[in-house]
Amino acid sequence: MTTERTPKSVLAVGAHPDDLEIMCAGTLAKYTKLGIKVSMAVATDGSAGHLLLPPKELAEARHRESERAAKMIGADFHWLGFQDQRLVDDLETRLRFVELIRKTKPDVILTHDPQDYHPDHRAVSRLMFDASFASGLPNVRTETPFHPGIQPLYYFDSAMSANFQPTEYVDITESFQVKREMLSCHVTQIEWIKDHDNVDLINMMETISRSRGFQCGVMFGEAFRIEPVWPRYRAYRVLP
């Protein structure tokens, strides 16, 4: 990544608390180490993901966990607070995402793959595609003025890397421990995934990171796929 083309601001948007930590926290940590502003946004309150905790208590806990994780790398944190499992791509919701983009002013956007397994993941992916186009249009009005241009949009890995073909990789070997510590903030989800799916979330993340690392010749890696439509391509690398 050449200095004169290094992005100044990056926005990563996950559907649920813990999605960003699983899929792209190593990359976000690398960005912040380069002095690049990182904004981490969570679309839903995560209130459906536990066997014992009631929705309101769970949402509050997951909000705290996400804030704690973002703080570890000095990222700005944005909580949109839509209800878990009820996220849809309608006009009102799209404008909330447009406002998020305009507030954070990213040069690069990272979000879910449109073919991921979870309906909320798919909804966020579509919303970010649509909102990142509309955010540059002055006549689409929100509280914050328009953010010029259409940013490169990168999809991060899908759950368990299923049905995902990367176009780029990021070496996260040096930032892997930070990624691990960020994910460890999400105690409620470590419990939930263990109880609901009989999966060790930390081990799952480490296995995927090692696998992607093997694919690109490093110890730990994260995988991405650019949205392959004009005018989102760049003739230079924007991932760290």
C-alpha positions as CSV (number, residue, x, y, z in Angstrom):
1,M,0.0,0.0,0.0
2,T,1.7,3.2,-1.2
3,T,1.8,6.1,1.3
4,E,0.0,8.6,-1.0
5,R,-2.8,6.2,-1.6
6,T,-3.2,4.9,1.9
7,P,-6.8,5.3,3.0
8,K,-7.4,7.8,5.8
9,S,-10.6,6.2,7.1
10,V,-12.1,2.7,7.2
11,L,-15.6,1.6,8.1
12,A,-16.3,-2.0,9.1
13,V,-20.0,-3.0,9.6
14,G,-21.1,-6.3,11.2
15,A,-24.7,-7.5,11.7
16,H,-24.1,-8.7,15.2
17,P,-21.7,-8.0,18.1
18,D,-18.7,-10.3,17.6
19,D,-19.0,-10.6,13.7
20,L,-16.2,-8.1,13.1
21,E,-14.0,-9.6,15.8
22,I,-14.4,-13.1,14.1
23,M,-14.0,-12.0,10.5
24,C,-11.7,-8.9,10.3
25,A,-10.4,-7.7,13.6
26,G,-6.8,-8.5,12.7
27,T,-7.1,-6.3,9.6
28,L,-8.7,-3.5,11.6
29,A,-5.9,-3.7,14.1
30,K,-3.4,-3.4,11.3
31,Y,-5.1,-0.3,10.0
32,T,-5.1,1.4,13.4
33,K,-1.4,0.6,13.8
34,L,-0.8,2.5,10.5
35,G,-2.5,5.5,12.0
36,I,-5.7,5.0,9.9
37,K,-9.0,5.9,11.5
38,V,-11.2,2.8,12.0
39,S,-14.9,2.9,12.7
40,M,-16.6,-0.3,13.9
41,A,-20.4,-0.5,13.5
42,V,-22.8,-3.1,14.7
43,A,-26.2,-3.2,13.1
44,T,-28.3,-5.3,15.5
45,D,-28.5,-5.5,19.3
46,G,-27.7,-9.3,19.3
47,S,-30.7,-9.9,21.6
48,A,-31.6,-13.3,20.2
49,G,-28.3,-15.0,20.8
50,H,-28.4,-16.7,24.2
51,L,-30.2,-19.6,25.9
52,L,-30.6,-18.0,29.3
53,L,-30.3,-14.2,29.2
54,P,-33.5,-12.3,28.3
55,P,-33.3,-9.9,25.3
56,K,-32.9,-6.6,27.1
57,E,-30.2,-7.8,29.4
58,L,-28.4,-9.6,26.6
59,A,-28.5,-6.6,24.3
60,E,-27.0,-4.4,27.1
61,A,-24.3,-7.0,27.8
62,R,-23.4,-7.3,24.1
63,H,-23.2,-3.6,23.7
64,R,-20.7,-3.4,26.5
65,E,-18.7,-6.3,25.0
66,S,-18.5,-4.6,21.6
67,E,-17.5,-1.3,23.0
68,R,-14.7,-3.0,25.0
69,A,-13.4,-4.8,21.9
70,A,-13.4,-1.6,19.8
71,K,-11.6,0.3,22.5
72,M,-8.7,-2.2,22.4
73,I,-7.6,-0.9,19.1
74,G,-8.8,2.7,19.5
75,A,-11.6,2.3,17.0
76,D,-14.7,4.6,16.9
77,F,-17.7,2.5,17.8
78,H,-21.2,2.8,16.4
79,W,-24.2,0.9,17.7
80,L,-27.3,1.0,15.3
81,G,-29.5,-1.0,17.7
82,F,-31.8,-2.7,15.2
83,Q,-33.5,-5.8,16.7
84,D,-31.7,-9.0,16.2
85,Q,-33.4,-11.2,13.5
86,R,-35.6,-8.3,12.3
87,L,-33.2,-6.4,10.0
88,V,-34.7,-5.6,6.6
89,D,-33.6,-3.6,3.6
90,D,-36.3,-0.9,3.5
91,L,-36.0,2.8,2.8
92,E,-35.9,3.9,6.4
93,T,-33.2,1.4,7.4
94,R,-31.2,2.2,4.3
95,L,-31.1,5.9,5.2
96,R,-29.8,5.0,8.7
97,F,-26.9,3.2,6.9
98,V,-26.4,6.2,4.6
99,E,-26.1,8.4,7.7
100,L,-23.5,6.0,9.2
101,I,-21.4,6.2,6.1
102,R,-21.6,10.0,5.9
103,K,-20.7,10.4,9.6
104,T,-17.7,8.1,9.4
105,K,-16.5,9.2,5.9
106,P,-14.7,6.0,4.9
107,D,-12.3,5.5,2.0
108,V,-12.8,1.8,2.3
109,I,-15.8,-0.3,3.6
110,L,-15.7,-3.8,4.9
111,T,-18.8,-5.9,5.5
112,H,-20.5,-9.3,5.2
113,D,-20.6,-11.4,2.0
114,P,-24.0,-11.3,0.3
115,Q,-24.1,-15.1,0.3
116,D,-23.3,-15.6,4.0
117,Y,-25.5,-18.0,6.0
118,H,-27.4,-15.6,8.3
119,P,-30.3,-13.5,7.1
120,D,-29.0,-10.5,9.1
121,H,-25.6,-10.8,7.5
122,R,-27.2,-10.9,4.0
123,A,-29.3,-7.8,4.9
124,V,-26.3,-5.8,6.1
125,S,-24.4,-6.7,3.0
126,R,-27.2,-5.5,0.7
127,L,-27.8,-2.4,2.8
128,M,-24.1,-1.4,2.7
129,F,-24.0,-1.9,-1.1
130,D,-27.1,0.3,-1.6
131,A,-26.2,2.9,1.1
132,S,-22.6,3.3,0.0
133,F,-23.9,4.4,-3.4
134,A,-26.6,6.7,-2.0
135,S,-24.3,8.3,0.5
136,G,-22.5,10.2,-2.3
137,L,-25.7,11.7,-3.7
138,P,-26.5,15.3,-2.4
139,N,-30.2,15.0,-3.1
140,V,-30.5,11.9,-0.9
141,R,-30.8,13.8,2.4
142,T,-29.9,12.7,5.9
143,E,-28.7,14.7,8.9
144,T,-25.0,14.6,7.7
145,P,-24.1,16.1,4.3
146,F,-23.2,13.7,1.5
147,H,-19.9,11.9,1.4
148,P,-18.5,12.2,-2.2
149,G,-17.6,9.2,-4.3
150,I,-18.3,5.4,-4.2
151,Q,-15.9,3.6,-2.0
152,P,-14.3,0.2,-2.6
153,L,-16.5,-2.4,-0.9
154,Y,-14.8,-5.5,0.5
155,Y,-16.7,-8.5,1.8
156,F,-14.9,-10.3,4.6
157,D,-14.9,-14.1,5.1
158,S,-18.2,-16.0,5.6
159,A,-18.9,-18.1,8.6
160,M,-16.6,-21.2,8.6
161,S,-15.3,-19.8,5.2
162,A,-18.2,-21.6,3.5
163,N,-18.8,-20.8,-0.1
164,F,-16.3,-17.9,-0.1
165,Q,-13.7,-17.3,-2.7
166,P,-11.2,-14.7,-1.7
167,T,-9.7,-12.1,-4.1
168,E,-7.3,-10.7,-1.5
169,Y,-5.6,-11.7,1.8
170,V,-4.2,-9.8,4.8
171,D,-1.4,-11.1,6.9
172,I,-2.6,-10.8,10.5
173,T,0.2,-12.7,12.1
174,E,1.4,-9.7,14.1
175,S,-2.1,-8.6,15.0
176,F,-3.6,-12.1,15.7
177,Q,-3.2,-11.9,19.5
178,V,-5.1,-8.6,19.5
179,K,-7.8,-10.2,17.4
180,R,-8.0,-13.0,19.9
181,E,-8.3,-10.7,22.8
182,M,-11.0,-8.6,21.1
183,L,-13.1,-11.8,20.4
184,S,-12.5,-12.9,24.0
185,C,-14.5,-9.7,25.1
186,H,-17.7,-11.4,23.8
187,V,-18.3,-13.7,26.7
188,T,-22.0,-14.1,26.1
189,Q,-21.3,-15.4,22.6
190,I,-18.6,-17.7,23.6
191,E,-21.2,-19.3,25.9
192,W,-24.0,-19.2,23.3
193,I,-22.0,-20.8,20.5
194,K,-20.8,-23.5,22.8
195,D,-24.3,-24.2,24.1
196,H,-26.2,-23.8,20.8
197,D,-23.7,-25.2,18.3
198,N,-21.2,-27.2,20.4
199,V,-18.4,-25.0,18.9
200,D,-15.5,-23.3,20.7
201,L,-15.7,-19.8,19.2
202,I,-12.1,-18.9,19.9
203,N,-10.8,-22.2,18.5
204,M,-13.0,-21.8,15.4
205,M,-11.6,-18.3,14.8
206,E,-8.1,-19.5,15.2
207,T,-8.6,-22.4,12.9
208,I,-10.0,-20.2,10.1
209,S,-7.2,-17.7,10.6
210,R,-4.6,-20.4,10.3
211,S,-6.3,-21.9,7.2
212,R,-6.4,-18.5,5.5
213,G,-2.8,-18.0,6.5
214,F,-1.7,-21.2,4.9
215,Q,-3.4,-20.2,1.7
216,C,-1.4,-17.0,1.4
217,G,1.9,-18.2,2.9
218,V,1.8,-16.7,6.4
219,M,0.9,-18.0,9.9
220,F,-2.4,-16.2,10.3
221,G,-4.5,-14.5,7.6
222,E,-7.9,-13.0,6.9
223,A,-9.6,-13.3,3.5
224,F,-11.6,-10.7,1.5
225,R,-13.5,-10.4,-1.8
226,I,-13.9,-7.1,-3.5
227,E,-17.4,-6.2,-4.8
228,P,-16.6,-6.6,-8.6
229,V,-18.6,-3.7,-10.0
230,W,-17.6,-0.3,-11.5
231,P,-16.6,2.1,-10.0
232,R,-15.4,0.3,-6.9
233,Y,-12.1,-1.1,-8.2
234,R,-8.8,0.7,-7.6
235,A,-5.5,0.2,-9.4
236,Y,-3.7,0.0,-6.1
237,R,-4.1,-1.9,-2.9
238,V,-6.2,-0.4,-0.1
239,L,-6.1,-3.4,2.3
240,P,-3.2,-3.2,4.8
